[in-house]
Amino acid sequence: MEDFKKAKKIIEQSKNISILPSPDFRGDSFPASLGLFYSLKDSRKNVNLLVGHFPEKFKFLKEGQTLLSPQGNFLISIKTAGTKISQLFYEKRKNGLNLFLKTNGEELKKENIALHSLRFGDLLITLGIESFKRVKEFLKEKPIIIINIDNQLENENYGTVNLIEVSSPSLSEIVFDFLISIDEKLFKERVTEALLAGIIQGTRNFQSLKLSSQTLQKASFLTEKGADLKKITSETLPELGQSSLNLFGEILQKLRVSEDKNLGWVILKKGDFLRTYSTPSDLVFSLERLALILPQKDFLILWESEGSEPLTRGVFYSQNQASLRKILENFEGGQKGNGILFSNKNLNCQKVKDKILKLI
C-alpha cells in the first residue's frame, strides 16, 4: 500500500504521462496498459499510450480512440463539432509549415484546435518489462520518473516506484489494485472491459496455477461495473464453447460469499440459461474454474430444472467430507469426488440454499 500511495502522488503531480506496455505484448501487458490509459484519460490527464500498432484480438476495446505512437513528437487535434473535414494538405515553408483543411463549408473555431506534446513527459509507466535495458532501447531516452508495474521475478526494480507483485496471475490485477486504492469511480465501462480482458488473457482463461479467490472477486467486481464477459470472450477466445463462457459470466455476476460459512453460492433462474444460450450441461466449465479459484471454500450452484413438476437441482462442492455427508443425508443425490449432484422436489432454490447454510 505504501508503494501505491507513492505512485498515486507521482501521478497527481505529473502533467504529461506516457504508458509503455511490453514491446512484445507479453502476457496481458497491452490490455492492462489500456485500462490504465483510459482511467488516466478519464481523470483528465494528458496521457499517451506508446504502441506501434493495436493487437488484432483487442481492437474491440479501441472505441475510436487514437492511440499514440512514440514516433511522433507533437499532435495537432481538431474538434470538428459537426464540421466535416474532407481533405488535408500541408505546405513546408522556410520558416514553418502551413496546414490546409477543406471542410463542407462550415467554419472551424480556433478554440477547437489544440497542440499536444507527445514527448515522454514527466512520467513513464511501464508494464511487463523486466529490465531497463529494454525500456532504454525502445525509448532512446531516459524519462525523469518511472513507475514500473510487473509480475516477473526477474524484474530489476528499475523504477522510481516499483509495483512488483510476483504472486499476481496478471498485470491487470495489479492495475486493478492500484486504481481501487485511488478511487472506485475510476472503474468506468471501458476501463472495466480492458482489465477483465487482461485478467482473462493473463490467467489463460482462469487456468493459471497462480489463481486465487481474489482473482474471481476482481472479475466479479468488473462485471458488476459494466464489463461484458460475453463480448470479451467472444472476441478474445472464439475457439471456446461460447455458451459455457456466457454462463460463467452470469455466475461471476451472481456469486455471493458467506465468509462465516466458508461458502460461495449462486442461484440461477431459467431466464439465465435462456439469456446465455446455455443449458445445465454447460456448468462443467464453471465448476472447474470455481474449484481452481476457490480452493479453500465450499461452493453451491442451484437452478430450477425443466419438467412437468418444479424441481430444484444443485451441485455442492467441498473438500470437507463431513459437509458432503450432511448434504447426502438431507437431499437425494450422488457423490463424485468432492462434488455432489442433488435434487429436491419440495423446496425452491432459495429455501434449499437456506437449509444448506444451516447444515454446514
C-alpha positions as CSV (number, residue, x, y, z in Angstrom):
1,M,0.0,0.0,0.0
2,E,2.9,2.4,0.7
3,D,4.1,2.0,-2.9
4,F,0.6,2.6,-4.2
5,K,0.5,5.9,-2.2
6,K,3.8,6.9,-3.7
7,A,2.6,6.1,-7.2
8,K,-0.6,8.0,-6.7
9,K,1.2,11.1,-5.5
10,I,3.6,11.0,-8.5
11,I,0.6,10.7,-10.9
12,E,-1.2,13.6,-9.2
13,Q,1.9,15.8,-9.7
14,S,2.5,14.7,-13.3
15,K,1.1,16.8,-16.2
16,N,2.3,14.6,-19.1
17,I,2.2,10.8,-18.7
18,S,3.3,8.0,-21.1
19,I,2.4,4.4,-20.7
20,L,4.6,1.7,-22.3
21,P,3.4,-2.0,-22.4
22,S,5.9,-4.7,-23.1
23,P,7.1,-4.2,-26.7
24,D,6.2,-7.8,-27.5
25,F,2.9,-7.5,-25.6
26,R,4.0,-10.2,-23.1
27,G,1.1,-11.7,-21.1
28,D,-1.7,-9.1,-20.6
29,S,0.6,-6.1,-20.7
30,F,-1.5,-4.5,-23.5
31,P,-5.0,-4.6,-22.0
32,A,-3.6,-3.8,-18.6
33,S,-1.9,-0.7,-20.2
34,L,-5.2,0.2,-22.0
35,G,-7.2,0.0,-18.7
36,L,-4.7,2.4,-17.1
37,F,-4.7,4.6,-20.1
38,Y,-8.5,5.0,-20.1
39,S,-8.6,5.6,-16.3
40,L,-6.0,8.4,-16.5
41,K,-7.8,9.9,-19.6
42,D,-11.0,10.0,-17.5
43,S,-9.0,11.8,-14.8
44,R,-8.2,14.5,-17.3
45,K,-4.5,13.7,-17.5
46,N,-2.5,14.3,-20.7
47,V,-1.6,10.6,-21.3
48,N,0.0,8.8,-24.3
49,L,-0.1,5.0,-24.9
50,L,3.2,4.2,-26.6
51,V,2.4,1.4,-29.1
52,G,3.3,1.0,-32.7
53,H,0.1,-1.0,-33.5
54,F,-3.1,-2.2,-31.9
55,P,-3.1,-6.0,-31.3
56,E,-5.9,-7.5,-33.5
57,K,-7.6,-9.5,-30.7
58,F,-8.1,-6.4,-28.6
59,K,-9.3,-4.0,-31.4
60,F,-12.8,-4.3,-29.9
61,L,-11.6,-2.3,-26.9
62,K,-10.4,0.7,-29.0
63,E,-13.7,2.6,-29.1
64,G,-12.4,5.0,-31.8
65,Q,-9.5,6.2,-29.6
66,T,-6.4,7.3,-31.4
67,L,-3.6,5.6,-29.5
68,L,-0.4,7.4,-29.9
69,S,2.9,6.0,-31.2
70,P,6.3,7.1,-29.9
71,Q,7.4,8.0,-33.4
72,G,5.7,11.4,-33.3
73,N,6.7,14.4,-31.1
74,F,3.6,16.5,-31.3
75,L,-0.1,16.1,-32.1
76,I,-2.5,18.7,-33.6
77,S,-6.1,17.7,-32.6
78,I,-9.2,19.3,-34.0
79,K,-12.7,19.0,-32.5
80,T,-14.9,19.2,-35.6
81,A,-18.2,19.8,-33.7
82,G,-20.3,18.7,-36.7
83,T,-17.9,20.2,-39.3
84,K,-16.9,17.6,-41.8
85,I,-13.2,17.7,-42.9
86,S,-12.9,16.2,-46.4
87,Q,-9.3,16.9,-47.2
88,L,-6.0,17.9,-45.6
89,F,-2.9,19.5,-47.3
90,Y,0.3,20.8,-46.0
91,E,3.0,23.2,-47.3
92,K,6.5,23.3,-46.0
93,R,8.0,26.8,-45.8
94,K,11.4,28.1,-45.0
95,N,10.3,29.3,-41.5
96,G,7.4,27.0,-40.9
97,L,4.6,24.8,-42.1
98,N,1.1,25.6,-43.3
99,L,-1.8,23.2,-43.0
100,F,-4.8,23.5,-45.3
101,L,-8.1,21.9,-44.3
102,K,-11.1,21.5,-46.7
103,T,-14.5,21.4,-45.0
104,N,-18.1,21.0,-46.0
105,G,-18.5,24.8,-45.8
106,E,-18.9,25.0,-42.1
107,E,-16.4,27.1,-40.1
108,L,-13.8,25.7,-37.7
109,K,-13.3,27.6,-34.5
110,K,-9.8,28.5,-33.2
111,E,-10.6,27.2,-29.7
112,N,-11.3,23.7,-31.1
113,I,-7.7,23.4,-32.4
114,A,-5.0,22.3,-29.9
115,L,-1.4,21.3,-30.0
116,H,-0.2,18.5,-27.7
117,S,3.3,17.3,-26.9
118,L,4.0,13.6,-27.4
119,R,7.3,13.6,-25.7
120,F,7.6,11.2,-22.8
121,G,6.8,14.0,-20.4
122,D,7.1,14.0,-16.6
123,L,6.3,10.3,-16.1
124,L,6.7,7.0,-17.8
125,I,4.7,3.9,-16.6
126,T,6.0,0.6,-17.8
127,L,4.0,-2.7,-17.7
128,G,5.5,-6.2,-18.0
129,I,9.1,-5.0,-18.9
130,E,11.6,-6.7,-16.7
131,S,14.8,-4.7,-17.4
132,F,15.6,-1.0,-18.0
133,K,17.8,-2.1,-21.0
134,R,14.6,-3.0,-22.9
135,V,13.0,0.3,-21.9
136,K,16.0,2.4,-22.9
137,E,16.4,0.6,-26.3
138,F,12.8,1.3,-27.1
139,L,12.6,4.9,-26.0
140,K,16.1,6.0,-26.8
141,E,16.0,8.4,-23.8
142,K,15.5,8.2,-20.1
143,P,12.4,9.9,-18.6
144,I,12.6,11.7,-15.2
145,I,10.4,9.4,-13.3
146,I,9.3,5.8,-13.9
147,I,6.5,3.7,-12.3
148,N,7.4,0.1,-13.0
149,I,4.5,-2.4,-12.9
150,D,5.3,-6.1,-13.3
151,N,4.7,-9.7,-12.0
152,Q,8.0,-11.2,-13.1
153,L,10.5,-12.5,-10.6
154,E,13.3,-11.3,-12.9
155,N,12.2,-7.6,-12.8
156,E,15.2,-5.4,-12.0
157,N,13.2,-2.8,-9.9
158,Y,14.5,0.0,-12.1
159,G,11.6,2.3,-11.4
160,T,11.3,5.3,-9.1
161,V,8.4,3.3,-7.7
162,N,8.2,-0.4,-8.4
163,L,4.7,-2.1,-8.2
164,I,6.0,-5.7,-8.5
165,E,3.6,-8.5,-7.4
166,V,5.2,-11.8,-8.4
167,S,2.2,-13.8,-7.0
168,S,-0.3,-11.9,-9.2
169,P,-1.6,-14.0,-12.0
170,S,-1.9,-10.9,-14.3
171,L,-0.7,-7.4,-14.6
172,S,-4.3,-6.3,-14.9
173,E,-4.9,-7.3,-11.3
174,I,-2.0,-5.1,-10.2
175,V,-3.5,-2.2,-12.1
176,F,-6.9,-3.1,-10.6
177,D,-5.5,-3.0,-7.0
178,F,-3.8,0.3,-7.8
179,L,-6.9,2.0,-9.2
180,I,-9.2,0.8,-6.5
181,S,-6.7,2.2,-3.9
182,I,-7.3,5.6,-5.6
183,D,-11.0,5.8,-6.3
184,E,-13.7,3.2,-7.2
185,K,-15.2,5.8,-9.5
186,L,-12.3,5.2,-11.9
187,F,-13.9,1.9,-13.0
188,K,-16.0,3.1,-15.9
189,E,-17.1,0.7,-18.6
190,R,-14.2,0.9,-21.0
191,V,-11.7,0.6,-18.0
192,T,-13.5,-2.5,-16.6
193,E,-13.6,-4.2,-20.0
194,A,-9.9,-3.7,-20.7
195,L,-9.0,-5.0,-17.2
196,L,-11.3,-8.0,-17.4
197,A,-9.9,-8.8,-20.9
198,G,-6.5,-8.6,-19.3
199,I,-7.4,-10.9,-16.5
200,I,-8.7,-13.5,-18.9
201,Q,-5.6,-13.1,-21.1
202,G,-3.1,-13.2,-18.1
203,T,-4.7,-16.2,-16.4
204,R,-5.2,-18.1,-19.7
205,N,-8.9,-18.1,-19.2
206,F,-8.8,-18.6,-15.4
207,Q,-6.5,-21.7,-15.7
208,S,-3.3,-20.2,-14.3
209,L,-1.7,-22.0,-11.3
210,K,-1.4,-18.6,-9.6
211,L,-5.2,-18.2,-9.4
212,S,-6.8,-17.2,-6.1
213,S,-10.2,-16.3,-4.8
214,Q,-9.1,-12.6,-5.2
215,T,-9.0,-13.1,-9.0
216,L,-12.6,-14.2,-9.1
217,Q,-13.7,-11.4,-6.8
218,K,-12.0,-8.8,-9.1
219,A,-13.6,-10.4,-12.2
220,S,-17.0,-10.3,-10.4
221,F,-16.5,-6.6,-9.5
222,L,-15.6,-5.7,-13.0
223,T,-18.7,-7.4,-14.5
224,E,-20.8,-5.6,-11.9
225,K,-19.3,-2.3,-13.0
226,G,-20.2,-2.9,-16.6
227,A,-17.6,-5.3,-18.2
228,D,-19.4,-7.6,-20.7
229,L,-17.8,-11.0,-20.3
230,K,-19.8,-12.4,-23.2
231,K,-18.4,-9.8,-25.6
232,I,-14.9,-10.1,-24.3
233,T,-14.7,-13.9,-24.5
234,S,-16.3,-13.9,-28.0
235,E,-13.6,-11.5,-29.2
236,T,-10.6,-13.0,-27.4
237,L,-11.5,-16.7,-27.0
238,P,-13.6,-17.6,-30.1
239,E,-12.5,-21.2,-30.1
240,L,-14.0,-22.0,-26.8
241,G,-17.7,-23.0,-26.2
242,Q,-19.5,-19.7,-26.2
243,S,-22.5,-20.9,-24.2
244,S,-20.2,-22.1,-21.3
245,L,-18.4,-18.8,-21.3
246,N,-21.7,-16.9,-21.3
247,L,-22.9,-18.9,-18.3
248,F,-19.7,-18.4,-16.4
249,G,-20.1,-14.7,-16.8
250,E,-23.6,-14.9,-15.4
251,I,-22.2,-16.9,-12.4
252,L,-19.5,-14.3,-11.8
253,Q,-22.1,-11.6,-11.5
254,K,-24.4,-13.6,-9.2
255,L,-21.8,-15.2,-7.0
256,R,-22.2,-14.4,-3.3
257,V,-19.9,-15.5,-0.4
258,S,-20.8,-16.3,3.2
259,E,-17.4,-15.9,5.0
260,D,-18.6,-17.3,8.3
261,K,-19.8,-20.5,6.5
262,N,-16.8,-20.5,4.1
263,L,-19.3,-20.9,1.2
264,G,-19.7,-19.3,-2.2
265,W,-23.2,-19.7,-3.7
266,V,-25.1,-18.9,-6.8
267,I,-28.8,-19.3,-7.7
268,L,-29.6,-19.5,-11.4
269,K,-33.0,-18.9,-12.9
270,K,-34.5,-20.3,-16.1
271,G,-34.0,-16.9,-17.8
272,D,-30.3,-17.0,-17.0
273,F,-29.9,-20.1,-19.2
274,L,-32.1,-18.7,-22.0
275,R,-30.2,-15.4,-22.0
276,T,-26.8,-17.0,-22.2
277,Y,-27.9,-19.7,-24.7
278,S,-26.8,-22.4,-22.3
279,T,-28.0,-25.5,-20.5
280,P,-27.1,-27.1,-17.2
281,S,-24.6,-29.2,-19.0
282,D,-22.5,-26.1,-19.6
283,L,-22.0,-25.8,-15.8
284,V,-19.0,-28.1,-16.0
285,F,-16.8,-25.3,-17.3
286,S,-17.8,-23.0,-14.4
287,L,-17.4,-25.8,-11.8
288,E,-13.9,-26.4,-13.0
289,R,-13.0,-22.7,-12.7
290,L,-14.6,-22.3,-9.3
291,A,-12.7,-25.3,-7.9
292,L,-9.5,-23.6,-9.0
293,I,-10.3,-20.1,-7.9
294,L,-11.9,-21.0,-4.5
295,P,-9.7,-23.9,-3.5
296,Q,-10.3,-23.4,0.3
297,K,-14.0,-22.7,0.1
298,D,-17.1,-24.8,-0.4
299,F,-19.4,-23.7,-3.2
300,L,-23.0,-24.3,-4.2
301,I,-24.9,-23.8,-7.5
302,L,-28.6,-24.1,-7.6
303,W,-31.1,-23.9,-10.5
304,E,-34.7,-24.7,-11.5
305,S,-34.9,-27.9,-13.6
306,E,-37.2,-28.1,-16.7
307,G,-40.0,-30.6,-16.4
308,S,-43.7,-31.1,-15.7
309,E,-43.1,-30.7,-11.9
310,P,-41.0,-28.0,-10.2
311,L,-37.6,-29.4,-9.2
312,T,-34.6,-27.8,-7.6
313,R,-31.3,-29.2,-8.7
314,G,-27.9,-28.3,-7.3
315,V,-24.2,-29.0,-7.2
316,F,-22.4,-28.8,-3.8
317,Y,-18.6,-28.9,-3.8
318,S,-16.4,-29.3,-0.7
319,Q,-13.2,-30.9,0.5
320,N,-14.8,-31.4,3.9
321,Q,-16.2,-35.0,3.9
322,A,-18.4,-34.2,6.9
323,S,-20.1,-31.5,4.9
324,L,-20.6,-33.8,2.0
325,R,-22.2,-36.4,4.2
326,K,-24.7,-33.9,5.6
327,I,-25.8,-33.0,2.1
328,L,-26.3,-36.6,1.1
329,E,-28.2,-37.3,4.3
330,N,-30.7,-34.5,3.6
331,F,-31.0,-34.5,-0.2
332,E,-31.4,-37.1,-2.9
333,G,-28.2,-37.2,-4.9
334,G,-24.9,-38.9,-5.7
335,Q,-21.3,-38.1,-5.0
336,K,-18.4,-37.9,-7.5
337,G,-15.1,-36.9,-6.0
338,N,-15.6,-33.8,-3.9
339,G,-18.9,-32.9,-5.6
340,I,-22.5,-33.9,-5.1
341,L,-25.2,-33.5,-7.7
342,F,-28.6,-33.5,-5.9
343,S,-32.3,-32.5,-6.3
344,N,-35.3,-31.6,-4.2
345,K,-39.0,-31.6,-5.1
346,N,-40.4,-29.7,-2.1
347,L,-38.2,-26.6,-1.7
348,N,-37.4,-23.8,-4.1
349,C,-33.8,-22.7,-4.7
350,Q,-33.8,-20.0,-2.0
351,K,-35.1,-22.4,0.7
352,V,-32.6,-25.1,-0.4
353,K,-29.8,-22.6,0.0
354,D,-31.0,-21.5,3.4
355,K,-31.2,-25.1,4.5
356,I,-27.7,-25.9,3.4
357,L,-26.3,-22.8,5.2
358,K,-27.8,-24.2,8.4
359,L,-26.5,-27.7,7.8
360,I,-22.8,-26.9,7.3
